[in-house]
């Protein structure tokens, strides 16, 4: 989606690639809203000619205050709670990489407001970064790691990764663990995988977990 008067042409694609994100136009305000779990984490405010005039996002209050002092193109949130919401001018001088970091923080803050179980549901991932819906057993032999609390069909006593990450360490998932991929990941290898396929699965799962809260 291209927004008129928007320097950050990558914004829509960047946000829509985040897991669990949906987009809707709030017609009463003419805001394009980006949601995670049905909650707003970013918006592009549009005028009557559908030109962007603000990008709204959420930050920790201290972080937002600091950035507003550093950049004149970041102001307190337009028609939003000014303690934690901020507005960025879409044709201003805020560096692209900084805006990406701000959007990432907004996404993470709103996602963190849900319970850990709900976060896993929203992200559509098991705690190890597996997309259960892509598994051939999903919906028949197994309802997915999150639904069965780790007691999957191939490990009815409970998946050791789920037991460590969710039950023992109380994490949303394995993201941020300094031992990733740990011995437990390697001990639970699918015996049908070749060495190459197993290492590829690890890379894919870690990529899936990238940027997720823990």
Order of alpha helices (4+ residues) and beta strands (2+ residues): alpha-beta-beta-beta-beta-alpha-beta-beta-alpha-alpha-alpha-alpha
